[in-house]
Amino acid sequence: MANNGGKDKNTALKVALSANLGWGFELFDLVVYLYVANTIAPLFFPSSSRIASLLLFLLTIVIGYFARPIGGLFFGHFGDKIGRKRLWFISLLGMGIGTIMMGFLPTYYQIGVLATALLVLLRMLQGFFLAGEWGGGMTLVSEFSPDGLRGLFGGIQQGGAALGLIFAVIANEVALSLAPGNAFGTLGWRIMFWFGAIPLIIALTVRWKVGESVEWLSKVANKPEKVPIITVFKKYWKLVIIATIVLFASGSIYYGIIAYMPTFLELHTDLTAYEIDDVVLATNLIWLFLSPLTGYLSDVTKARKKLIAITGFIIGILVYPMVYLLYSGSYVFAIFAGLLLGFLFAFQYSLFPAWLSENISTNVRYSYIAFSINLGVAFSSFAPYIVTALGILFNNPVIGISAFDVLAAIIGGIIVLLSPPDKVGIKLD
């Protein structure tokens, strides 16, 4: 029987669900941006070439994502010094305001280059606040979870990424209904950003009821580190490198295939907007519901890093056939490939909170997690741009995606094996 370490499972579940909803909303913000990429790229980066506009638009993702390590430093620093809850709440609220404001942006044709500058600024603000959300969620869920069930509750939290894409599908369906046809290019894409107010209100309401981490209160509150990130770099620099590379690899799969799926399917297949939504929905529903189970599997087997590595190798082997089926133009094959991709990705992604939190002490946990994961994902934000450019270079979009993501998956699988031995079921330091 799993050791609970004296922690309440019901409280842990409440925190995990709050983290799931918050992470779902945060990813909704970013995924919606990719969802409408083909529509709004020419509105902010006009060009004679649709692909050229898209490539410039995709670079704004990179700019926004490199604000994430900065946000990780900020939220991690104060989260370790004054507590997790307040910083976690602020990050969600800031991200939400940025997303809703994006729906009100004037276009290049209305105010010129200032529109592009405002878009980039909002992307940077989103990246900054997102860093605190994901890092804070991983930290709080791990610290509230019973010692023998950190994989389970971490899996619940990580399933929020799939929920974000599900929110995006719903928003897209609403926007297509309210602004069909050409109206989507003027009003529909704005509705998708405004829709974010709904999951934001739900997530904020749930989060307000979450208490402060007992781990932090009992071990750190009275004697916090002066500058937590300095301790991280001095004592845990090897872990920072390992975590950054592993999260880069995983993020490359996510942003190069899963999150980019709506944009890529619209560019390279004749599937309708509703069929594309079905493929995205299938991919993320199986991921959402499987994530807690795969997290719990790591609790039972006590082998987190091996499971992350094995899954990385399997994804590396299957990337090409999955992507080939996904973009074959067949609705049935695309659904099948999406289900397989969501199934495999859940096995790896769900384990990150427990794997990261168990190798670090409580006094610098937020700083370590927030900085490392956001630096890794910042580098992975190049994925949509790279796979699009490689597709042009090879004159084959499937090879463009596969060449990049096979390498990323295998590198991540190898590097994770260099991390310390698993501490499943052991009390946090």
C-alpha positions in Angstrom: 0.0 0.0 0.0 1.2 3.5 -0.9 2.7 5.5 1.9 0.7 8.7 2.4 3.2 10.5 4.6 0.4 11.8 6.8 -1.0 14.0 4.0 -4.7 14.2 3.1 -5.7 12.7 -0.3 -8.8 14.8 -0.6 -6.8 18.0 -0.2 -4.2 16.8 -2.6 -7.0 16.1 -5.1 -8.4 19.6 -4.7 -5.0 21.2 -5.4 -4.3 18.8 -8.3 -7.7 19.8 -9.9 -7.0 23.5 -9.4 -3.6 23.0 -11.1 -5.3 21.0 -13.9 -7.8 23.8 -14.5 -5.1 26.6 -14.3 -2.7 24.8 -16.5 -5.5 24.0 -18.9 -6.4 27.7 -19.1 -2.8 28.7 -19.5 -2.2 26.3 -22.4 -5.5 27.3 -23.9 -4.1 30.8 -24.2 -1.1 29.6 -26.1 -2.8 26.9 -28.2 -5.5 29.4 -29.4 -2.6 31.5 -30.7 -1.5 28.5 -32.8 -5.1 27.6 -33.7 -5.7 30.9 -35.4 -2.1 31.3 -36.8 -3.1 30.8 -40.5 -5.9 33.4 -40.0 -4.2 36.2 -38.2 -0.6 35.9 -39.4 -1.3 38.0 -42.5 -3.2 40.5 -40.3 -0.1 41.3 -38.3 2.7 40.3 -40.7 1.4 41.1 -44.2 3.4 39.5 -47.0 3.0 38.4 -50.6 3.5 34.8 -49.3 1.2 33.1 -46.9 4.1 30.9 -45.6 6.3 33.9 -45.1 3.7 35.6 -42.9 3.2 32.4 -41.0 6.9 32.0 -40.3 7.2 35.5 -39.0 4.1 34.9 -36.9 5.6 31.7 -35.4 8.7 33.7 -34.4 6.5 35.7 -32.0 6.0 32.4 -30.1 9.7 32.1 -29.6 9.9 35.7 -28.4 7.1 35.1 -25.9 8.6 31.8 -24.7 12.0 33.3 -23.9 10.1 35.6 -21.5 9.3 32.3 -19.6 12.7 31.7 -18.0 12.6 35.3 -16.8 9.2 34.7 -15.3 10.5 31.5 -13.8 13.2 33.4 -12.0 10.7 36.0 -10.7 7.9 33.6 -9.6 10.3 31.0 -8.3 12.2 33.6 -6.3 9.2 35.0 -4.5 7.4 31.6 -4.4 10.3 30.2 -2.4 10.6 33.3 -0.2 7.0 34.3 0.6 5.0 31.3 -0.3 3.5 29.4 -3.2 -0.2 30.3 -3.2 -0.1 34.1 -3.8 2.4 33.9 -6.7 0.4 31.0 -8.3 -2.8 33.1 -8.2 -1.1 36.2 -9.6 0.4 34.2 -12.5 -3.0 32.9 -13.6 -4.7 36.3 -13.4 -1.9 38.0 -15.3 -2.0 35.4 -18.1 -5.8 35.7 -18.4 -5.7 39.5 -18.7 -3.1 39.2 -21.5 -5.1 36.7 -23.4 -8.4 38.6 -23.3 -6.6 41.8 -24.4 -5.2 40.0 -27.4 -8.7 39.7 -28.7 -9.0 43.5 -28.8 -5.8 44.1 -30.8 -6.0 46.3 -33.8 -4.4 44.8 -36.9 -1.5 46.0 -39.1 -3.9 47.4 -41.6 -5.4 49.7 -38.9 -2.4 51.1 -37.0 0.6 49.7 -38.9 3.7 48.3 -37.2 2.4 49.3 -33.8 -0.1 46.4 -34.0 2.8 44.0 -34.5 4.7 45.5 -31.6 1.6 45.2 -29.3 1.2 41.5 -30.3 4.8 40.8 -29.4 4.4 42.6 -26.1 1.4 40.6 -25.1 3.1 37.4 -26.1 6.0 38.3 -23.8 3.6 39.1 -20.9 1.9 35.8 -21.5 5.2 33.9 -21.4 6.3 35.7 -18.2 3.1 34.8 -16.3 2.9 31.3 -17.7 6.2 30.5 -16.1 4.8 31.0 -12.6 1.7 29.0 -13.4 3.3 25.8 -14.6 6.2 25.8 -12.1 3.9 26.8 -9.2 1.4 24.0 -10.1 4.1 21.3 -10.2 5.5 22.5 -6.9 2.3 22.8 -5.0 0.8 19.5 -6.3 4.0 17.6 -5.4 4.1 19.2 -1.9 0.4 18.5 -1.1 0.5 14.9 -2.5 0.9 11.9 -0.2 4.4 10.6 -0.5 3.4 7.4 -2.4 1.0 9.1 -4.8 2.9 12.1 -6.2 2.8 10.5 -9.7 -1.0 10.1 -9.6 -1.7 13.7 -8.5 1.0 15.1 -10.8 -0.6 13.2 -13.6 -3.9 14.9 -12.8 -2.2 18.3 -12.9 -0.4 17.6 -16.2 -3.6 16.5 -17.9 -4.4 20.2 -17.9 -2.3 20.7 -21.0 -4.7 18.4 -22.9 -7.6 20.3 -21.3 -6.2 23.5 -22.8 -6.5 22.1 -26.3 -10.0 20.8 -25.6 -10.9 24.3 -24.5 -9.5 25.6 -27.7 -11.6 23.1 -29.8 -14.7 24.3 -28.0 -13.7 28.0 -28.5 -13.1 27.3 -32.2 -16.6 25.6 -32.6 -18.2 28.6 -30.9 -16.3 31.1 -33.1 -17.1 29.2 -36.3 -20.8 29.2 -35.3 -20.9 32.9 -34.4 -18.6 34.1 -37.2 -18.8 31.6 -40.1 -16.9 32.0 -43.4 -15.1 35.3 -44.0 -16.4 36.6 -40.7 -13.9 34.4 -38.9 -11.0 36.5 -40.3 -12.4 39.7 -38.8 -14.4 38.6 -35.7 -14.1 34.8 -35.2 -10.5 34.8 -34.1 -11.2 37.5 -31.6 -14.0 35.5 -30.1 -11.6 32.6 -29.5 -9.4 34.8 -27.3 -12.4 36.3 -25.5 -13.7 32.8 -24.8 -10.8 32.4 -22.5 -12.6 34.5 -19.9 -14.9 31.4 -19.1 -12.1 28.9 -18.1 -10.2 31.8 -16.4 -13.1 32.6 -14.0 -13.6 28.9 -13.3 -9.9 28.4 -12.6 -9.5 31.5 -10.4 -12.6 30.5 -8.3 -11.2 27.1 -7.6 -7.7 28.4 -7.0 -8.8 31.0 -4.4 -9.8 28.1 -2.1 -6.4 26.4 -2.2 -4.3 26.8 1.0 -0.5 27.4 1.4 1.9 24.4 1.1 2.5 22.8 4.5 5.9 21.6 3.3 6.9 25.3 2.7 5.3 26.5 5.9 7.0 23.9 8.1 10.4 23.8 6.4 11.1 27.2 4.7 8.7 30.0 5.9 10.9 31.1 8.9 14.3 30.7 7.1 13.9 31.2 3.3 17.0 31.3 1.1 18.2 34.9 0.4 18.4 34.2 -3.4 17.0 30.7 -4.1 18.2 30.5 -7.7 21.8 31.0 -6.6 21.5 28.0 -4.4 20.0 26.1 -7.3 22.9 27.0 -9.6 25.5 26.1 -7.0 24.1 22.9 -5.6 21.9 21.5 -8.4 23.4 22.8 -11.7 23.6 19.3 -13.1 19.9 18.8 -12.5 19.1 22.1 -14.2 20.9 21.0 -17.3 19.2 17.6 -17.3 15.7 19.0 -16.7 16.2 21.7 -19.3 17.1 19.2 -22.0 14.4 16.7 -21.1 11.7 19.4 -21.1 13.1 20.7 -24.4 12.7 17.3 -25.9 9.2 16.8 -24.6 8.2 20.3 -25.5 9.5 19.8 -29.1 7.0 16.9 -29.5 4.2 18.9 -28.0 4.8 22.1 -30.0 6.1 20.5 -33.1 3.2 18.0 -33.5 0.3 18.2 -31.0 -0.2 22.0 -30.4 0.7 22.7 -34.0 -1.8 20.1 -35.3 -4.6 22.5 -36.2 -2.4 24.8 -38.2 -0.6 22.0 -40.0 -3.7 20.1 -40.8 -5.3 23.2 -42.3 -2.1 23.9 -44.4 -1.4 20.4 -45.7 -4.7 18.5 -45.8 -8.3 19.0 -47.2 -9.9 18.1 -43.8 -12.7 20.5 -42.8 -12.4 22.8 -39.8 -14.8 20.5 -37.9 -12.8 17.3 -38.9 -9.6 19.0 -37.6 -11.4 19.8 -34.4 -12.3 16.1 -34.1 -8.7 15.0 -34.5 -7.4 17.5 -31.9 -10.2 16.4 -29.5 -9.4 12.7 -29.9 -5.7 13.3 -29.3 -6.3 15.3 -26.1 -9.2 13.4 -24.6 -7.2 10.2 -24.4 -4.2 12.2 -23.0 -6.4 14.0 -20.4 -8.0 10.8 -19.0 -4.9 8.6 -19.3 -2.5 11.1 -17.6 -3.5 10.3 -14.0 -3.2 6.5 -14.7 0.2 6.8 -16.2 1.3 8.9 -13.3 0.0 6.3 -10.9 1.8 3.6 -12.8 5.1 5.4 -12.0 4.1 5.3 -8.3 3.4 1.6 -8.4 6.5 0.6 -10.5 8.7 3.1 -8.6 10.5 3.8 -11.9 9.8 7.3 -13.1 12.9 8.1 -15.1 12.9 4.7 -16.8 9.3 5.2 -17.9 10.1 8.7 -19.3 13.1 7.3 -21.1 11.3 4.2 -22.6 8.4 6.4 -23.8 10.9 8.8 -25.4 12.5 6.0 -27.3 9.1 4.6 -28.4 7.9 8.0 -29.6 11.2 8.5 -31.5 10.6 5.2 -33.3 6.9 5.9 -34.1 7.1 9.6 -35.0 7.3 9.1 -38.7 4.4 6.6 -39.1 2.3 8.7 -36.7 2.9 11.9 -38.5 2.5 10.3 -41.9 -0.9 9.0 -40.9 -1.9 12.3 -39.3 -1.3 14.2 -42.5 -2.3 11.6 -45.0 -5.5 13.4 -45.7 -7.6 10.6 -44.3 -10.0 11.5 -41.5 -9.9 8.0 -40.1 -6.1 7.7 -40.2 -5.7 11.1 -38.6 -8.0 10.2 -35.7 -6.1 6.9 -35.2 -2.7 8.7 -35.3 -4.0 11.4 -32.9 -5.2 8.7 -30.4 -1.8 6.9 -30.5 0.1 10.2 -30.1 -2.0 11.3 -27.1 -1.6 7.8 -25.5 2.1 7.8 -25.8 2.7 11.4 -24.8 0.6 11.0 -21.6 3.1 8.3 -20.4 5.9 10.7 -20.4 4.4 14.1 -19.7 2.4 13.0 -16.6 5.6 12.0 -14.7 7.4 15.4 -14.8 6.0 17.0 -11.6 7.0 14.0 -9.4 10.3 13.4 -11.2 11.3 17.0 -10.8 10.1 17.6 -7.3 11.6 14.5 -5.7 15.2 15.5 -6.5 15.2 19.0 -5.0 14.9 20.5 -1.5 11.8 22.4 -0.5 13.7 25.7 0.1 14.4 26.1 -3.6 11.9 23.8 -5.3 9.8 26.5 -7.0 12.9 28.3 -8.3 14.4 25.1 -9.7 11.3 23.8 -11.3 10.1 27.1 -12.7 13.4 28.0 -14.2 14.4 24.6 -15.6 11.1 23.7 -17.3 10.6 27.1 -18.7 14.1 27.4 -20.1 13.6 23.9 -21.8 10.3 24.8 -23.2 11.6 28.2 -24.4 14.0 26.3 -26.7 11.3 24.0 -27.8 9.2 26.9 -28.9 11.3 27.0 -32.0 9.7 23.7 -33.0 6.7 25.1 -35.1 9.1 27.4 -37.0 11.7 24.7 -37.5 9.3 21.9 -38.7 7.7 24.4 -41.1 11.0 25.5 -42.5 12.3 21.9 -42.8 9.1 21.0 -44.6 9.9 23.7 -47.1 13.5 22.6 -47.4 12.7 18.9 -47.9 9.6 19.8 -50.0 7.8 17.3 -47.6 6.1 18.5 -44.4 6.0 15.0 -42.9 9.7 14.6 -43.2 10.2 18.1 -41.9 8.4 17.3 -38.7 9.8 13.8 -38.3 13.4 14.7 -38.8 13.3 17.2 -35.9 11.1 15.3 -33.5 12.7 11.9 -33.8 16.0 13.5 -32.7 14.4 15.4 -29.9 12.5 12.3 -28.5 15.6 10.1 -28.5 17.9 12.8 -26.9 15.3 13.3 -24.1 15.1 9.6 -23.5 18.9 9.3 -23.1 19.4 12.4 -21.0 16.7 11.6 -18.4 18.7 8.4 -17.5 21.5 10.7 -16.2 19.2 12.0 -13.4 19.5 10.8 -9.8 17.8 7.6 -8.7 14.1 7.8 -8.2 12.8 8.6 -4.8 9.3 7.3 -5.2 7.4 7.1 -1.9 10.2 8.9 0.1 9.4 12.1 2.0 10.4 15.3 0.3 13.6 17.0 1.5 
